[in-house]
Amino acid sequence: YVQRTLAIIKPDAVQKAEEIEDIILRSGFTILQKRWIHLSPEQCSEFYSEHSSKIFFPSLVAFMSSDPIVVMELAKENAISSWRNLIGNTNSHKARNLEPESIRAKYGRDEQRNAVHGSDSEMSAEREIRFFFGRSIVEPIPTDQ
Ligand code: CMP
């Protein structure tokens, strides 16, 4: 069934945003909503709160608040796993070995600067879409793509 997911083009890849959006559209996703935004460190800490105990958390927050990002609400059949498959392994080096055609293989640099983000479950997709777009409702979900 048609799902929604949240995609982020991170600071290390925003200069490639148009190329990445092309890949997204050619892969059959519909971009329901899109925003450019420069998050504060506080907003990044809230967005990534599930990682707050990780050793890389302060560095992740600094990175994600360093420059503007592009956030998009995507729709597609099985959008969550479909987008996660398209972006590849979290670690860009591993992505280059395992999924050389993935977005992180092409545009990511390392474990942290990995070009893009994708929601990992329906629960996080809902939370993350609401985080950036509030409760705005876009109906109906286009089903012809
Ligand atoms: P993302 O999928 O947005 O979810 C959490 C982010 O934390 C991840 O992408 C990376 O940007 C970052 N991250 C995950 N693991 C590490 C790591 N081991 N070292 C540094 N950053 C990481």
Backbone and ligand atoms as CSV (ligand in chain L), in Angstrom:
chain,resi,resn,atom,element,x,y,z
A,1,TYR,N,N,0.827,-1.192,0.000
A,1,TYR,CA,C,0.000,0.000,0.000
A,1,TYR,C,C,0.868,1.252,0.000
A,2,VAL,N,N,0.246,2.346,-0.368
A,2,VAL,CA,C,1.008,3.594,-0.479
A,2,VAL,C,C,1.302,4.132,0.920
A,3,GLN,N,N,2.589,4.389,1.158
A,3,GLN,CA,C,3.043,4.912,2.444
A,3,GLN,C,C,3.698,6.267,2.235
A,4,ARG,N,N,3.897,6.968,3.345
A,4,ARG,CA,C,4.679,8.204,3.314
A,4,ARG,C,C,5.935,8.016,4.148
A,5,THR,N,N,6.978,8.724,3.775
A,5,THR,CA,C,8.195,8.677,4.577
A,5,THR,C,C,8.842,10.052,4.551
A,6,LEU,N,N,9.770,10.274,5.492
A,6,LEU,CA,C,10.491,11.538,5.502
A,6,LEU,C,C,11.905,11.329,4.973
A,7,ALA,N,N,12.270,12.165,4.010
A,7,ALA,CA,C,13.622,12.164,3.456
A,7,ALA,C,C,14.282,13.486,3.805
A,8,ILE,N,N,15.575,13.414,4.141
A,8,ILE,CA,C,16.362,14.637,4.359
A,8,ILE,C,C,17.589,14.579,3.461
A,9,ILE,N,N,17.846,15.685,2.776
A,9,ILE,CA,C,19.142,15.854,2.112
A,9,ILE,C,C,19.981,16.674,3.080
A,10,LYS,N,N,21.075,16.079,3.556
A,10,LYS,CA,C,21.857,16.643,4.652
A,10,LYS,C,C,22.835,17.709,4.161
A,11,PRO,N,N,23.440,18.456,5.098
A,11,PRO,CA,C,24.320,19.576,4.718
A,11,PRO,C,C,25.441,19.193,3.741
A,12,ASP,N,N,25.954,17.973,3.840
A,12,ASP,CA,C,27.067,17.591,2.951
A,12,ASP,C,C,26.619,17.359,1.514
A,13,ALA,N,N,25.302,17.287,1.275
A,13,ALA,CA,C,24.807,16.959,-0.069
A,13,ALA,C,C,23.819,17.979,-0.622
A,14,VAL,N,N,23.562,19.054,0.115
A,14,VAL,CA,C,22.548,20.013,-0.378
A,14,VAL,C,C,22.923,20.624,-1.724
A,15,GLN,N,N,24.211,20.734,-1.988
A,15,GLN,CA,C,24.587,21.295,-3.301
A,15,GLN,C,C,24.255,20.331,-4.436
A,16,LYS,N,N,23.936,19.078,-4.098
A,16,LYS,CA,C,23.508,18.083,-5.092
A,16,LYS,C,C,22.007,17.826,-4.990
A,17,ALA,N,N,21.287,18.740,-4.341
A,17,ALA,CA,C,19.857,18.503,-4.079
A,17,ALA,C,C,19.071,18.237,-5.364
A,18,GLU,N,N,19.359,18.976,-6.431
A,18,GLU,CA,C,18.582,18.781,-7.672
A,18,GLU,C,C,18.809,17.397,-8.259
A,19,GLU,N,N,20.080,16.956,-8.270
A,19,GLU,CA,C,20.397,15.607,-8.771
A,19,GLU,C,C,19.683,14.543,-7.956
A,20,ILE,N,N,19.704,14.723,-6.629
A,20,ILE,CA,C,19.091,13.733,-5.749
A,20,ILE,C,C,17.565,13.738,-5.933
A,21,GLU,N,N,16.984,14.922,-6.107
A,21,GLU,CA,C,15.538,14.987,-6.355
A,21,GLU,C,C,15.173,14.308,-7.670
A,22,ASP,N,N,16.025,14.425,-8.661
A,22,ASP,CA,C,15.812,13.714,-9.938
A,22,ASP,C,C,15.761,12.208,-9.715
A,23,ILE,N,N,16.729,11.696,-8.932
A,23,ILE,CA,C,16.761,10.261,-8.638
A,23,ILE,C,C,15.468,9.849,-7.925
A,24,ILE,N,N,15.042,10.686,-6.969
A,24,ILE,CA,C,13.821,10.391,-6.208
A,24,ILE,C,C,12.619,10.273,-7.145
A,25,LEU,N,N,12.480,11.231,-8.052
A,25,LEU,CA,C,11.327,11.225,-8.963
A,25,LEU,C,C,11.424,10.078,-9.967
A,26,ARG,N,N,12.621,9.844,-10.495
A,26,ARG,CA,C,12.796,8.744,-11.457
A,26,ARG,C,C,12.553,7.391,-10.796
A,27,SER,N,N,12.711,7.317,-9.467
A,27,SER,CA,C,12.484,6.059,-8.754
A,27,SER,C,C,11.020,5.878,-8.388
A,28,GLY,N,N,10.169,6.776,-8.839
A,28,GLY,CA,C,8.737,6.573,-8.675
A,28,GLY,C,C,8.117,7.181,-7.434
A,29,PHE,N,N,8.888,7.987,-6.695
A,29,PHE,CA,C,8.318,8.661,-5.528
A,29,PHE,C,C,7.600,9.941,-5.963
A,30,THR,N,N,6.575,10.284,-5.210
A,30,THR,CA,C,5.944,11.594,-5.342
A,30,THR,C,C,6.430,12.459,-4.189
A,31,ILE,N,N,6.873,13.672,-4.485
A,31,ILE,CA,C,7.270,14.598,-3.422
A,31,ILE,C,C,6.025,15.383,-3.020
A,32,LEU,N,N,5.479,15.046,-1.841
A,32,LEU,CA,C,4.230,15.684,-1.398
A,32,LEU,C,C,4.488,17.066,-0.834
A,33,GLN,N,N,5.589,17.204,-0.085
A,33,GLN,CA,C,5.937,18.494,0.509
A,33,GLN,C,C,7.453,18.588,0.540
A,34,LYS,N,N,7.953,19.818,0.457
A,34,LYS,CA,C,9.408,20.029,0.489
A,34,LYS,C,C,9.704,21.367,1.164
A,35,ARG,N,N,10.735,21.384,1.980
A,35,ARG,CA,C,11.154,22.612,2.677
A,35,ARG,C,C,12.659,22.672,2.758
A,36,TRP,N,N,13.218,23.851,2.547
A,36,TRP,CA,C,14.611,24.120,2.909
A,36,TRP,C,C,14.572,24.688,4.316
A,37,ILE,N,N,15.467,24.213,5.184
A,37,ILE,CA,C,15.452,24.715,6.556
A,37,ILE,C,C,16.854,24.610,7.151
A,38,HIS,N,N,17.224,25.604,7.954
A,38,HIS,CA,C,18.493,25.545,8.680
A,38,HIS,C,C,18.155,25.308,10.150
A,39,LEU,N,N,18.380,24.077,10.609
A,39,LEU,CA,C,17.998,23.710,11.968
A,39,LEU,C,C,18.987,24.269,12.986
A,40,SER,N,N,18.471,24.631,14.160
A,40,SER,CA,C,19.340,25.000,15.278
A,40,SER,C,C,19.862,23.707,15.918
A,41,PRO,N,N,20.940,23.806,16.702
A,41,PRO,CA,C,21.411,22.617,17.424
A,41,PRO,C,C,20.322,22.014,18.310
A,42,GLU,N,N,19.488,22.869,18.905
A,42,GLU,CA,C,18.405,22.363,19.763
A,42,GLU,C,C,17.406,21.536,18.949
A,43,GLN,N,N,17.061,22.036,17.765
A,43,GLN,CA,C,16.121,21.296,16.912
A,43,GLN,C,C,16.712,19.965,16.452
A,44,CYS,N,N,18.011,19.975,16.137
A,44,CYS,CA,C,18.668,18.717,15.734
A,44,CYS,C,C,18.691,17.727,16.884
A,45,SER,N,N,18.963,18.214,18.094
A,45,SER,CA,C,18.975,17.322,19.266
A,45,SER,C,C,17.619,16.687,19.461
A,46,GLU,N,N,16.558,17.462,19.244
A,46,GLU,CA,C,15.213,16.922,19.408
A,46,GLU,C,C,14.914,15.896,18.307
A,47,PHE,N,N,15.270,16.241,17.076
A,47,PHE,CA,C,14.978,15.331,15.963
A,47,PHE,C,C,15.667,13.986,16.151
A,48,TYR,N,N,16.933,14.028,16.612
A,48,TYR,CA,C,17.725,12.805,16.771
A,48,TYR,C,C,17.763,12.333,18.231
A,49,SER,N,N,16.748,12.654,19.026
A,49,SER,CA,C,16.796,12.367,20.462
A,49,SER,C,C,17.022,10.880,20.766
A,50,GLU,N,N,16.561,9.981,19.867
A,50,GLU,CA,C,16.771,8.553,20.140
A,50,GLU,C,C,18.258,8.180,20.163
A,51,HIS,N,N,19.105,9.054,19.581
A,51,HIS,CA,C,20.545,8.778,19.556
A,51,HIS,C,C,21.311,9.568,20.628
A,52,SER,N,N,20.588,10.185,21.565
A,52,SER,CA,C,21.238,11.134,22.478
A,52,SER,C,C,22.324,10.503,23.348
A,53,SER,N,N,22.266,9.184,23.564
A,53,SER,CA,C,23.289,8.551,24.413
A,53,SER,C,C,24.489,8.060,23.597
A,54,LYS,N,N,24.421,8.183,22.281
A,54,LYS,CA,C,25.505,7.669,21.439
A,54,LYS,C,C,26.715,8.599,21.489
A,55,ILE,N,N,27.863,7.986,21.308
A,55,ILE,CA,C,29.113,8.740,21.360
A,55,ILE,C,C,29.171,9.792,20.250
A,56,PHE,N,N,28.516,9.506,19.116
A,56,PHE,CA,C,28.592,10.430,17.980
A,56,PHE,C,C,27.541,11.538,18.022
A,57,PHE,N,N,26.703,11.551,19.076
A,57,PHE,CA,C,25.581,12.486,19.101
A,57,PHE,C,C,25.985,13.966,18.994
A,58,PRO,N,N,26.948,14.449,19.818
A,58,PRO,CA,C,27.306,15.874,19.718
A,58,PRO,C,C,27.810,16.247,18.320
A,59,SER,N,N,28.573,15.359,17.737
A,59,SER,CA,C,29.101,15.604,16.406
A,59,SER,C,C,27.980,15.586,15.352
A,60,LEU,N,N,27.032,14.675,15.508
A,60,LEU,CA,C,25.881,14.603,14.595
A,60,LEU,C,C,25.058,15.893,14.657
A,61,VAL,N,N,24.844,16.389,15.878
A,61,VAL,CA,C,24.066,17.622,16.056
A,61,VAL,C,C,24.798,18.808,15.423
A,62,ALA,N,N,26.106,18.869,15.620
A,62,ALA,CA,C,26.904,19.963,15.036
A,62,ALA,C,C,26.842,19.909,13.503
A,63,PHE,N,N,26.973,18.699,12.970
A,63,PHE,CA,C,26.920,18.515,11.510
A,63,PHE,C,C,25.560,18.926,10.944
A,64,MET,N,N,24.494,18.426,11.548
A,64,MET,CA,C,23.155,18.658,10.980
A,64,MET,C,C,22.698,20.112,11.118
A,65,SER,N,N,23.314,20.842,12.056
A,65,SER,CA,C,22.947,22.252,12.214
A,65,SER,C,C,23.940,23.179,11.527
A,66,SER,N,N,24.909,22.600,10.810
A,66,SER,CA,C,25.989,23.415,10.233
A,66,SER,C,C,25.549,24.200,9.004
A,67,ASP,N,N,24.538,23.732,8.295
A,67,ASP,CA,C,24.103,24.342,7.037
A,67,ASP,C,C,22.647,23.963,6.803
A,68,PRO,N,N,22.017,24.604,5.807
A,68,PRO,CA,C,20.626,24.232,5.521
A,68,PRO,C,C,20.512,22.792,5.025
A,69,ILE,N,N,19.330,22.243,5.193
A,69,ILE,CA,C,19.011,20.906,4.696
A,69,ILE,C,C,17.732,21.010,3.858
A,70,VAL,N,N,17.442,19.963,3.108
A,70,VAL,CA,C,16.163,19.883,2.391
A,70,VAL,C,C,15.381,18.726,2.994
A,71,VAL,N,N,14.173,19.004,3.448
A,71,VAL,CA,C,13.325,17.926,3.974
A,71,VAL,C,C,12.145,17.712,3.035
A,72,MET,N,N,11.830,16.454,2.792
A,72,MET,CA,C,10.756,16.111,1.863
A,72,MET,C,C,9.879,15.014,2.426
A,73,GLU,N,N,8.584,15.174,2.237
A,73,GLU,CA,C,7.649,14.089,2.520
A,73,GLU,C,C,7.431,13.356,1.205
A,74,LEU,N,N,7.794,12.063,1.198
A,74,LEU,CA,C,7.691,11.250,-0.016
A,74,LEU,C,C,6.545,10.256,0.098
A,75,ALA,N,N,5.905,9.963,-1.024
A,75,ALA,CA,C,4.865,8.934,-1.069
A,75,ALA,C,C,5.186,7.944,-2.172
A,76,LYS,N,N,4.924,6.668,-1.899
A,76,LYS,CA,C,5.114,5.604,-2.866
A,76,LYS,C,C,4.584,4.312,-2.249
A,77,GLU,N,N,4.349,3.299,-3.060
A,77,GLU,CA,C,4.081,1.952,-2.561
A,77,GLU,C,C,5.285,1.544,-1.689
A,78,ASN,N,N,5.047,1.130,-0.456
A,78,ASN,CA,C,6.141,0.746,0.460
A,78,ASN,C,C,7.241,1.803,0.550
A,79,ALA,N,N,6.849,3.055,0.675
A,79,ALA,CA,C,7.808,4.172,0.624
A,79,ALA,C,C,8.953,4.029,1.640
A,80,ILE,N,N,8.659,3.510,2.825
A,80,ILE,CA,C,9.686,3.497,3.875
A,80,ILE,C,C,10.842,2.578,3.493
A,81,SER,N,N,10.531,1.313,3.156
A,81,SER,CA,C,11.621,0.386,2.795
A,81,SER,C,C,12.174,0.730,1.415
A,82,SER,N,N,11.327,1.218,0.534
A,82,SER,CA,C,11.794,1.578,-0.803
A,82,SER,C,C,12.839,2.704,-0.733
A,83,TRP,N,N,12.591,3.715,0.097
A,83,TRP,CA,C,13.541,4.815,0.250
A,83,TRP,C,C,14.802,4.355,0.978
A,84,ARG,N,N,14.646,3.512,2.014
A,84,ARG,CA,C,15.820,2.997,2.721
A,84,ARG,C,C,16.700,2.165,1.781
A,85,ASN,N,N,16.073,1.381,0.891
A,85,ASN,CA,C,16.862,0.601,-0.075
A,85,ASN,C,C,17.587,1.512,-1.055
A,86,LEU,N,N,16.905,2.560,-1.490
A,86,LEU,CA,C,17.508,3.473,-2.466
A,86,LEU,C,C,18.687,4.242,-1.858
A,87,ILE,N,N,18.629,4.556,-0.554
A,87,ILE,CA,C,19.726,5.342,0.022
A,87,ILE,C,C,20.915,4.460,0.428
A,88,GLY,N,N,20.702,3.200,0.765
A,88,GLY,CA,C,21.814,2.304,1.063
A,88,GLY,C,C,22.286,2.356,2.505
A,89,ASN,N,N,23.370,1.652,2.769
A,89,ASN,CA,C,23.911,1.517,4.126
A,89,ASN,C,C,24.214,2.872,4.768
A,90,THR,N,N,23.999,2.967,6.093
A,90,THR,CA,C,24.275,4.215,6.827
A,90,THR,C,C,25.704,4.685,6.604
A,91,ASN,N,N,26.623,3.731,6.590
A,91,ASN,CA,C,28.034,4.062,6.390
A,91,ASN,C,C,28.312,4.148,4.874
A,92,SER,N,N,28.646,5.336,4.409
A,92,SER,CA,C,28.818,5.554,2.963
A,92,SER,C,C,29.886,4.645,2.364
A,93,HIS,N,N,30.927,4.314,3.159
A,93,HIS,CA,C,31.969,3.398,2.654
A,93,HIS,C,C,31.381,2.016,2.401
A,94,LYS,N,N,30.582,1.542,3.374
A,94,LYS,CA,C,29.930,0.238,3.199
A,94,LYS,C,C,28.958,0.284,2.039
A,95,ALA,N,N,28.226,1.394,1.906
A,95,ALA,CA,C,27.274,1.524,0.797
A,95,ALA,C,C,28.002,1.385,-0.537
A,96,ARG,N,N,29.194,1.972,-0.634
A,96,ARG,CA,C,29.945,1.873,-1.895
A,96,ARG,C,C,30.330,0.418,-2.203
A,97,ASN,N,N,30.578,-0.375,-1.155
A,97,ASN,CA,C,30.873,-1.796,-1.373
A,97,ASN,C,C,29.621,-2.616,-1.641
A,98,LEU,N,N,28.574,-2.343,-0.839
A,98,LEU,CA,C,27.389,-3.214,-0.872
A,98,LEU,C,C,26.364,-2.802,-1.919
A,99,GLU,N,N,26.136,-1.491,-2.044
A,99,GLU,CA,C,25.089,-0.987,-2.958
A,99,GLU,C,C,25.650,0.186,-3.743
A,100,PRO,N,N,26.534,-0.087,-4.726
A,100,PRO,CA,C,27.244,0.993,-5.421
A,100,PRO,C,C,26.334,1.980,-6.147
A,101,GLU,N,N,25.084,1.566,-6.411
A,101,GLU,CA,C,24.155,2.477,-7.095
A,101,GLU,C,C,23.340,3.327,-6.118
A,102,SER,N,N,23.526,3.101,-4.806
A,102,SER,CA,C,22.696,3.807,-3.831
A,102,SER,C,C,23.113,5.270,-3.704
A,103,ILE,N,N,22.221,6.074,-3.145
A,103,ILE,CA,C,22.482,7.516,-3.010
A,103,ILE,C,C,23.648,7.776,-2.065
A,104,ARG,N,N,23.749,7.015,-0.979
A,104,ARG,CA,C,24.871,7.224,-0.054
A,104,ARG,C,C,26.191,6.789,-0.694
A,105,ALA,N,N,26.154,5.748,-1.529
A,105,ALA,CA,C,27.377,5.344,-2.236
A,105,ALA,C,C,27.845,6.482,-3.144
A,106,LYS,N,N,26.893,7.132,-3.795
A,106,LYS,CA,C,27.251,8.168,-4.769
A,106,LYS,C,C,27.578,9.504,-4.123
A,107,TYR,N,N,26.842,9.881,-3.079
A,107,TYR,CA,C,26.960,11.248,-2.561
A,107,TYR,C,C,27.485,11.335,-1.134
A,108,GLY,N,N,27.512,10.211,-0.388
A,108,GLY,CA,C,27.945,10.269,0.998
A,108,GLY,C,C,29.459,10.238,1.119
A,109,ARG,N,N,29.967,10.656,2.278
A,109,ARG,CA,C,31.417,10.645,2.498
A,109,ARG,C,C,31.843,9.587,3.498
A,110,ASP,N,N,31.129,9.498,4.616
A,110,ASP,CA,C,31.526,8.542,5.661
A,110,ASP,C,C,30.292,8.114,6.461
A,111,GLU,N,N,30.507,7.702,7.719
A,111,GLU,CA,C,29.391,7.214,8.542
A,111,GLU,C,C,28.428,8.321,8.914
A,112,GLN,N,N,28.992,9.510,9.127
A,112,GLN,CA,C,28.156,10.621,9.579
A,112,GLN,C,C,27.656,11.467,8.411
A,113,ARG,N,N,28.588,11.862,7.558
A,113,ARG,CA,C,28.206,12.689,6.402
A,113,ARG,C,C,27.753,11.734,5.302
A,114,ASN,N,N,26.517,11.249,5.458
A,114,ASN,CA,C,26.021,10.203,4.566
A,114,ASN,C,C,24.906,10.693,3.634
A,115,ALA,N,N,24.893,11.988,3.368
A,115,ALA,CA,C,24.089,12.622,2.311
A,115,ALA,C,C,22.584,12.708,2.560
A,116,VAL,N,N,21.993,11.625,3.058
A,116,VAL,CA,C,20.535,11.614,3.193
A,116,VAL,C,C,20.082,10.837,4.425
A,117,HIS,N,N,18.855,11.086,4.796
A,117,HIS,CA,C,18.204,10.369,5.899
A,117,HIS,C,C,16.896,9.777,5.404
A,118,GLY,N,N,16.486,8.672,6.000
A,118,GLY,CA,C,15.159,8.108,5.736
A,118,GLY,C,C,14.567,7.529,7.002
A,119,SER,N,N,13.274,7.740,7.207
A,119,SER,CA,C,12.585,7.175,8.377
A,119,SER,C,C,12.726,5.658,8.381
A,120,ASP,N,N,12.854,5.065,9.604
A,120,ASP,CA,C,13.090,3.616,9.670
A,120,ASP,C,C,11.847,2.799,9.982
A,121,SER,N,N,10.700,3.447,10.233
A,121,SER,CA,C,9.468,2.709,10.541
A,121,SER,C,C,8.285,3.641,10.317
A,122,GLU,N,N,7.081,3.068,10.345
A,122,GLU,CA,C,5.899,3.923,10.179
A,122,GLU,C,C,5.778,4.896,11.348
A,123,MET,N,N,6.154,4.428,12.546
A,123,MET,CA,C,6.064,5.319,13.702
A,123,MET,C,C,7.015,6.498,13.572
A,124,SER,N,N,8.266,6.214,13.162
A,124,SER,CA,C,9.183,7.350,13.025
A,124,SER,C,C,8.811,8.219,11.835
A,125,ALA,N,N,8.289,7.628,10.769
A,125,ALA,CA,C,7.872,8.450,9.627
A,125,ALA,C,C,6.810,9.454,10.074
A,126,GLU,N,N,5.858,8.965,10.839
A,126,GLU,CA,C,4.779,9.851,11.296
A,126,GLU,C,C,5.328,10.976,12.171
A,127,ARG,N,N,6.209,10.602,13.094
A,127,ARG,CA,C,6.796,11.597,13.992
A,127,ARG,C,C,7.642,12.604,13.212
A,128,GLU,N,N,8.447,12.098,12.299
A,128,GLU,CA,C,9.387,12.961,11.568
A,128,GLU,C,C,8.662,13.885,10.591
A,129,ILE,N,N,7.602,13.378,9.943
A,129,ILE,CA,C,6.829,14.234,9.027
A,129,ILE,C,C,6.157,15.349,9.831
A,130,ARG,N,N,5.632,14.981,10.985
A,130,ARG,CA,C,4.983,15.980,11.832
A,130,ARG,C,C,6.000,16.994,12.357
A,131,PHE,N,N,7.211,16.517,12.658
A,131,PHE,CA,C,8.261,17.401,13.175
A,131,PHE,C,C,8.510,18.556,12.198
A,132,PHE,N,N,8.574,18.255,10.907
A,132,PHE,CA,C,8.915,19.285,9.921
A,132,PHE,C,C,7.706,19.970,9.291
A,133,PHE,N,N,6.590,19.253,9.178
A,133,PHE,CA,C,5.462,19.804,8.433
A,133,PHE,C,C,4.214,19.988,9.269
A,134,GLY,N,N,4.297,19.725,10.572
A,134,GLY,CA,C,3.145,19.893,11.429
A,134,GLY,C,C,2.050,18.924,11.053
A,135,ARG,N,N,0.830,19.311,11.274
A,135,ARG,CA,C,-0.277,18.404,11.032
A,135,ARG,C,C,-0.956,18.682,9.692
A,136,SER,N,N,-0.250,19.362,8.795
A,136,SER,CA,C,-0.859,19.660,7.501
A,136,SER,C,C,-1.251,18.351,6.817
A,137,ILE,N,N,-2.393,18.345,6.203
A,137,ILE,CA,C,-2.892,17.129,5.565
A,137,ILE,C,C,-2.871,17.324,4.053
A,138,VAL,N,N,-2.213,16.411,3.366
A,138,VAL,CA,C,-2.189,16.445,1.909
A,138,VAL,C,C,-2.970,15.228,1.435
A,139,GLU,N,N,-4.154,15.467,0.891
A,139,GLU,CA,C,-5.008,14.357,0.442
A,139,GLU,C,C,-5.460,14.598,-0.974
A,140,PRO,N,N,-5.710,13.612,-1.781
A,140,PRO,CA,C,-5.400,12.234,-1.475
A,140,PRO,C,C,-3.958,11.931,-1.841
A,141,ILE,N,N,-3.413,10.825,-1.332
A,141,ILE,CA,C,-2.097,10.381,-1.759
A,141,ILE,C,C,-2.215,9.970,-3.218
A,142,PRO,N,N,-1.388,10.511,-4.117
A,142,PRO,CA,C,-1.461,10.087,-5.506
A,142,PRO,C,C,-1.146,8.593,-5.603
A,143,THR,N,N,-1.960,7.829,-6.301
A,143,THR,CA,C,-1.758,6.373,-6.351
A,143,THR,C,C,-1.370,5.918,-7.742
A,144,ASP,N,N,-1.219,6.835,-8.668
A,144,ASP,CA,C,-0.971,6.448,-10.058
A,144,ASP,C,C,0.508,6.474,-10.400
A,145,GLN,N,N,1.406,6.492,-9.377
A,145,GLN,CA,C,2.830,6.535,-9.699
A,145,GLN,C,C,3.545,5.314,-9.145
L,1,CMP,P1,P,20.651,8.843,9.860
L,1,CMP,O1,O,20.091,7.723,9.070
L,1,CMP,O2,O,20.152,10.221,9.609
L,1,CMP,O3,O,20.430,8.492,11.395
L,1,CMP,C1,C,21.323,8.837,12.413
L,1,CMP,C2,C,22.568,9.476,11.903
L,1,CMP,O4,O,23.656,9.437,12.786
L,1,CMP,C3,C,23.091,8.723,10.685
L,1,CMP,O5,O,22.234,8.874,9.597
L,1,CMP,C4,C,24.475,9.312,10.561
L,1,CMP,O6,O,24.472,10.613,9.979
L,1,CMP,C5,C,24.847,9.432,12.019
L,1,CMP,N1,N,25.644,8.254,12.450
L,1,CMP,C6,C,25.215,6.991,12.571
L,1,CMP,N2,N,26.208,6.188,12.999
L,1,CMP,C7,C,27.279,6.984,13.158
L,1,CMP,C8,C,28.611,6.743,13.586
L,1,CMP,N3,N,29.022,5.534,13.956
L,1,CMP,N4,N,29.446,7.787,13.627
L,1,CMP,C9,C,29.030,9.018,13.278
L,1,CMP,N5,N,27.762,9.306,12.859
L,1,CMP,C10,C,26.915,8.297,12.803
